[in-house]
Amino acid sequence: MSEATSKYSITMPRDIAEAARARSGPSGLSAYVAAAVARQIERDNLNELIQVAEAEHGPITEEEIQSMRDQLHRARRQQTSGEADAA
């Protein structure tokens, strides 16, 4: 079962609309814009969580951010090498 939808009228700069239409592919502009808005909502929600965490525990340091990036890179390399080994 698909989610209920509603039709909206939005205004955006022509160059952005044309670029989005060119990239939207077979799913169409509406699906492309809906996915972009959903990603923005996820980012907004994450920023709110970060603000709450920083208010409670203090700001995140550059060292902590770099440490997390390093962990992500290691995990991606392990995942990629594991997929290559399985093939």
N, C-alpha and C positions, 0 to 999 in steps of 0.2 A: 504494500500500500504506500502511495506517495504522500508527501506532506502537502497540506493545503497551501495554495498560493494565492496571492493577490496581485493585482496590477497596479503599478505606481508610475507616476511621471516624475522624472528627475532631470536636472539640468547639470551639464558638465561641459568643460571646454571641448570644442569641436575636435582638436587634435587628439585629445585623450580618447574621446568616443570613437574616432576613426581608427586609432591604434588598437583599442579594445575589440572593435568589430573585426579588424584584420586578424587578430589573434584568437578570436573566439572559437573558430573551427566549427565542426558540425553541431556542437551542442548549442550554439547560438550566443548572442550577446547577453541575453538575460541570465543564462546560466553562468557565463563568465563574470558578470558583474556581481551576481549573488555569491559566487565563490570568493571574489575579492572582498566583499563586505564581510563575509563569514571569517576570513583570515584577519581582517582588521578588528573585528569583535574579539577574536582570540587574543590578539596582541594587547588590546585595551584591558581585557581581563587579566592577562599576565602582568601588565604594568601595575594594575591595582593590587595584585598579590604581592608584587615586589615592594610597593609603597607600604603595605601593611607590615611585611616582614622587616623592612628597614626601620620602620617606626618602633617596632618591638625589639629588634636585635642590633640596630645601628646599620650604617651604610655598608654596602658590599664593596670590598676593596678590589683594586685592580689585580692583586695577586690571586684573590679568590676567583675572580672571573677567568684569569688565565689558567688557573688550575682546572677549572671546569671545562674550558676549551680543550685543554690537553687531554682530559679524560674522554671527551667526545671524539677527538681525533683518534685516540688509541682504540676506542670501541669500534669506530668506523673501519679502521685498518683491519682489526680482527675479524669483523663481519665480512669485509670484502675478501680477505684471504681465506676465510672459511668457505665462502661461496665459490671461490676459484678452486679450492681443494675438492669440493663436492662435485664439480663439473668434470 
